[in-house]
Each structure stands twice: as C-alpha cells, then as structure tokens.
C-alpha cells in the first residue's frame, strides 16, 4: 500500500512539472533561459560568415537570400566602474523578390555585460527600446557557428531569431542537423528554420543611358526618390551598398 502511495505521488509530481513547463513555454513575452557556450573565445569568432539557415519568430516564410555577416570587436568602452567589450555585426542581404537584386546593409552592436560569460551579448544602442539578448550557442570558430537572439519589449510578444553560419557558402548536412537539434528547447520551431540561398548574389547593373521610366530602371528611379520602408532582420534601417563579400 505504501509503495502505491509513493508511486502515485511521484507520478503526480511529474504531471504537475510537465504542466508547469508547458505553461512556461507558452509565455511568448519573456526570453527563454538560454545556456551560452562555455570557454568561448570572442576573437576566434571575428571575421566573415555566410548565413546557411535562418529563423525568425515573426516570419512564416523566408524573405531574404545571400545573407552574409562580418563580426568585428570595437574599441572597448571604459568607465570608472566597468571595462565593456563591444562587438559589431555588419551584414548584407538581398530580398528574394527584388528584381534588381539590390544588396542591402545592416548592422547591430552589442556589449558583453559579464566577462565571465563572453558568449552572452546585449544590445548596445540606445535607439532600441527593450531587452535584446544574443547568445553564441556553439561554434568551432573555423567552420560553423550557431547564434540565437531574443528581444523583449513591454506589452509585445518576444522576438526570437537564430542563425546557422559557416565560413563557406555551404556546410555538411550532418553539421546542420547537429546545430538544429540545439534549438527546439528554446521554443524555436524548426519548421520555420529556412535554408538561406547563397546563389545569384550579384547586384543587377542597370544601363545608365536608359530613361528612368523603362522597365527595371523605372523601379530603381522610384526607389531612390522614396527609400524603401522595408526592414532587415535586425529591424535596423536599410542602406544601399555595393560592397562585395569576399
């Protein structure tokens, strides 16, 4: 009889714990508890990367291609209280439905709030309202990296995004599977983790002798008159650039 009671209590505790976890996972306003990479070496991550797969909780379809990033360590900020490391990611990308294949440029800057956990970064720019956490979940520095972002803003759903990146334009399927498996526990739906094409990434060159109201030139002309209101994945303002990724 005693054994049955003990078993019943044990089973009940499992059910209650499962219910609590489900309730926690359904909270779409707060960032999940994320475990950043241990023994992380920031300087080894710096340099250029290709985005191989991309996820954003606000998107049900992929709008971009040719997304590529470059990490740099900025001049550190020192104060009487703390020495702050800063990291900037500049990235280029193209909208899939853009007939001009216009290369757009975005950037975001982070600070490392705790030197003991250098794989956890926070948004460094005052223009962003709310909390923006970034985590390096895993990397081997020379071939692949898994990055995750989570943003919180009062009275709004949280924003999750994740990037599988490679030093090359392609990466092995086994590596992709290994990295994807790390994401579901952070409430990232792999059904919406999309492959990022790295093909046809050259910007279309228009004949400047054509009048502005002919074909694609008309669209280019109108775009320069009225800059695009579309936003890139980090919600920064678009800028046009002819910079090539090498």
Secondary structure, DSSP 8 states (H G I E B T S, - for coil): -HHHHHHHHHHHHHHHHHHHHHHHHT--SS-------SS--HHHH-EEEEEEEEEETT-SS--EEEEEEEEEEEEEEE-SS-EEEEEEEEEEEEETT-TT---EEEEEEEEES-GGGTTEEEE--TTS-SEEEEEEEEE-SSSEEEEEEEEE-TTS--EEEEEEEESSS---HHHHHHHHTTTGGGT--GGG-EE---SS-S-----TTS-TTSHHHHHHHHHHHS----B-TT--B-EE------
